[in-house]
Amino acid sequence: MEKYKEIERSIIKKYRKQIWSRFITAINDYELVQEGDKIAVCISGGKDSMLLAKCMQELQRHGKVKFELEFLVMDPGYNPINRQRIIDNAEYLNIPIKIFNTDIYDIVADIADSPCYLCARMRRGYLYKNAQDLGCNKIALGHHFDDVIETILMSILYSGQIKTMMPKLHSTNFKGMELIRPLYLVKEEDIIAWKRHHDLQFIQCACRLTENCMLGDSGGGSKRQEMKALIKKFRQTNPNIEMNIFRSVHNVNLNTVIGYTKGNVKYNFLDDYDNKME
């Protein structure tokens, strides 16, 4: 059996409960893939996007819904080592990637305030445009369960608001385009276990501003890393803490919320307080 086939088989067999079942549950529960979709799987070269690509290939082969796939790699200015690592991994895993080049890293290198935010925004725009040029109506990103709950905590602690990373979004700037996150329910620890089981070596962070995290599982001292450490600490006293954080944005009780925003309209509990009966 060729190595890539063994890797594909492990997703459905060995990691069926941890990865495949949760992937399929997200696809179904959040209605992420429809008949006739053409989806651009966006590959950064990390473990998450590479696993996403393999899961989407398996879904295309074995799923009931017919859809098309493109595997899109944006080179924002990778150094030659990282670019070649992505190409080699894609070949090894039998993922037919298409690469396009941008100069995003050169642009954000001179930005003093929030270069990572600007980089992310620009990357998203380039991905939408190139996916649309390929005839796609959706882009798929490799964000996972841990990304979701870390976003919830960061929003509360650093933005003073309750919001999360949505499983899918309509693009506001590219008409007819949609973003989906099929790994929404898959935990990072299981992705790492899959990677290590097959001794796969992916790039972690290829940004020239953070060369210290070029390869491996560890990252820099970002706010997201801070949230990972906080959740790990919570888990020591409550093993259900991660799922409770996740469920909190699925079970919002508006009767006990001071205020919320829907669209461009802000609501305050005082708006209809006198009309309510205890």
C-alpha positions in Angstrom: 0.0 0.0 0.0 1.3 3.4 -1.0 2.1 5.7 2.0 -0.6 8.3 1.2 -3.2 5.6 1.0 -2.2 4.3 4.4 -2.5 7.9 5.7 -6.0 8.2 4.1 -7.1 4.9 5.6 -6.0 5.9 9.1 -8.3 8.9 9.0 -11.3 6.7 8.5 -10.1 3.7 10.6 -7.6 4.4 13.4 -8.8 8.0 13.9 -12.4 7.5 13.0 -13.8 8.6 16.3 -11.4 11.5 17.0 -11.2 12.9 13.4 -13.5 11.5 10.8 -16.7 11.3 12.8 -16.3 14.8 14.1 -15.4 16.1 10.7 -18.6 14.5 9.2 -20.7 15.8 12.1 -19.5 19.3 11.4 -20.2 18.9 7.7 -23.8 17.7 8.4 -24.7 19.8 11.5 -23.6 23.1 10.0 -24.5 22.2 6.4 -21.1 23.0 5.0 -21.1 21.2 1.7 -24.0 21.1 -0.8 -24.6 19.4 -4.1 -22.7 21.1 -6.9 -20.2 23.1 -4.7 -16.8 23.8 -6.0 -14.6 24.3 -2.9 -11.1 25.7 -2.7 -9.3 24.0 0.2 -6.8 26.6 1.3 -3.5 25.1 2.3 -1.0 27.0 4.5 1.4 24.1 4.8 0.6 23.3 8.4 -0.9 20.2 10.0 -4.4 21.5 10.1 -4.8 22.5 6.4 -3.1 19.3 5.2 -5.4 17.1 7.3 -8.4 19.2 6.0 -7.3 18.5 2.4 -7.2 14.7 3.1 -10.5 14.8 4.8 -12.1 16.7 1.9 -10.7 14.2 -0.6 -12.2 11.3 1.4 -15.5 13.1 1.6 -15.5 13.6 -2.1 -14.8 9.9 -2.7 -17.2 8.4 -0.2 -19.8 11.1 0.5 -23.4 11.2 -0.9 -23.1 14.8 -2.2 -21.3 15.5 -5.5 -18.9 18.4 -5.4 -15.6 19.6 -6.8 -12.3 20.5 -5.1 -9.3 22.7 -5.8 -6.3 22.8 -3.5 -5.0 26.3 -3.2 -1.7 27.4 -1.8 -0.9 31.1 -1.5 2.8 31.9 -1.2 2.9 35.3 0.7 6.7 35.3 0.6 7.8 32.0 2.1 11.5 31.4 2.3 12.6 28.6 -0.2 12.8 26.0 2.5 9.2 26.4 3.6 7.9 26.6 0.1 9.6 23.4 -0.8 8.4 21.7 2.3 4.8 22.5 1.3 5.4 21.2 -2.2 7.1 18.0 -1.0 4.3 17.3 1.6 1.6 17.8 -1.0 3.3 15.3 -3.4 3.8 12.8 -0.5 0.1 13.1 0.5 -1.2 13.0 -3.1 -2.7 16.5 -2.9 -2.7 18.3 -6.3 -2.0 21.8 -5.2 -2.1 25.0 -7.2 0.3 27.7 -6.0 0.0 31.5 -6.5 2.4 34.2 -5.3 1.8 37.4 -3.4 4.1 40.0 -1.7 2.1 40.1 1.6 5.1 39.5 3.8 7.0 42.4 2.2 4.0 44.7 2.7 3.3 43.9 6.4 7.0 43.9 7.3 6.9 47.7 7.5 3.7 47.9 9.5 4.3 48.8 13.2 0.8 48.2 14.5 -1.0 44.9 14.2 0.9 43.4 11.2 -0.6 39.9 11.9 -4.1 41.3 11.6 -3.3 43.1 8.3 -1.6 39.9 7.0 -4.6 37.7 7.9 -7.0 40.2 6.2 -4.9 40.4 3.0 -4.4 36.6 2.9 -8.2 36.0 3.1 -8.8 38.5 0.3 -6.3 36.9 -2.0 -7.7 33.4 -1.3 -11.2 34.5 -2.1 -10.2 36.2 -5.3 -8.1 33.3 -6.6 -10.7 30.7 -5.6 -13.3 32.8 -7.4 -11.1 32.9 -10.5 -11.0 29.1 -10.4 -14.8 29.0 -10.4 -15.2 28.1 -6.7 -18.1 29.3 -4.6 -16.5 28.3 -1.2 -13.1 28.4 0.5 -12.4 25.9 3.2 -10.0 26.8 6.1 -8.4 24.5 8.6 -9.5 26.1 11.8 -10.3 23.5 14.5 -12.1 23.1 17.8 -9.3 24.6 19.9 -9.2 27.7 17.6 -12.9 28.2 18.3 -12.8 28.1 22.1 -9.6 30.1 22.2 -11.4 32.8 20.1 -14.3 32.8 22.6 -12.0 33.4 25.5 -9.9 36.0 23.7 -13.0 37.9 22.8 -14.2 38.0 26.4 -10.9 38.8 28.0 -9.4 41.2 25.5 -12.3 42.6 23.5 -15.1 42.8 26.2 -17.6 40.9 24.0 -18.9 37.4 23.4 -18.3 36.1 19.9 -16.8 33.1 18.3 -15.3 31.8 15.1 -18.3 30.8 13.0 -18.4 27.4 11.2 -19.3 29.2 8.0 -19.6 32.8 6.8 -20.9 34.6 3.6 -18.2 36.9 2.2 -19.0 40.6 2.4 -16.5 41.6 -0.3 -16.8 38.7 -2.8 -20.3 38.1 -4.0 -21.5 34.5 -4.0 -18.5 33.3 -2.0 -18.6 31.5 1.3 -16.1 30.4 3.9 -16.4 27.1 5.7 -14.5 25.4 8.5 -15.0 21.6 8.3 -12.6 20.8 11.1 -14.7 22.8 13.5 -15.3 19.9 15.9 -11.9 18.3 15.6 -9.5 18.8 18.5 -5.9 19.9 18.0 -4.5 17.1 20.1 -6.0 14.6 17.8 -4.6 16.3 14.7 -1.2 16.2 16.4 -1.6 12.5 17.2 -2.4 11.8 13.5 0.6 13.8 12.4 3.0 12.1 14.8 1.6 8.6 14.0 2.7 9.0 10.4 5.8 11.0 11.3 4.7 13.9 9.1 6.7 17.1 9.3 4.7 20.3 8.4 5.6 23.9 8.7 4.2 25.7 11.8 4.6 29.4 11.2 6.3 30.6 8.0 6.2 34.3 8.7 9.5 36.1 8.3 8.6 38.2 11.4 8.5 35.0 13.5 11.2 32.8 12.2 11.5 31.1 15.6 8.4 29.0 14.9 9.3 27.9 11.4 8.8 24.2 12.1 7.4 22.0 14.9 4.4 22.0 17.2 5.2 25.0 19.4 4.5 28.6 18.5 5.4 32.1 19.8 4.1 33.9 22.8 0.8 35.1 21.2 -2.5 35.7 22.8 -3.7 32.4 21.4 -0.8 30.6 23.1 -1.9 32.4 26.3 -5.4 31.0 25.8 -4.1 27.5 25.3 -2.2 27.7 28.6 -5.3 29.1 30.4 -7.5 26.3 29.1 -4.9 23.7 30.0 -5.0 25.1 33.6 -8.8 25.1 33.7 -8.8 21.5 32.5 -6.9 20.4 35.6 -9.9 21.3 37.8 -12.7 20.6 35.3 -12.2 18.1 32.4 -15.4 19.4 30.7 -14.2 23.0 30.5 -13.4 23.0 26.8 -16.8 21.6 25.8 -18.6 24.0 28.2 -16.8 27.0 26.6 -17.8 25.7 23.2 -21.4 25.1 24.2 -21.7 28.5 25.8 -22.1 30.2 22.3 -24.6 27.6 21.2 -26.8 28.2 24.3 -27.0 31.9 24.8 -29.9 32.9 27.0 -31.0 36.4 25.8 -33.2 36.7 28.9 -30.1 37.0 31.0 -27.9 39.2 28.7 -27.5 42.9 29.3 -27.1 43.8 25.7 -26.4 42.2 22.3 -26.0 43.2 18.7 -27.8 41.8 15.6 -26.8 43.2 12.3 -26.3 47.0 12.9 -28.9 47.2 15.7 -27.9 47.2 19.4 -30.3 45.9 22.0 -30.4 46.6 25.7 -32.4 44.7 28.3 -34.0 48.0 29.3 -35.6 48.3 25.9 -38.5 46.0 26.9 -37.8 45.5 30.6 -41.1 47.2 31.8 -43.1 45.1 29.4 -41.9 41.8 30.8 -43.7 40.0 33.7 -41.8 38.0 36.3 
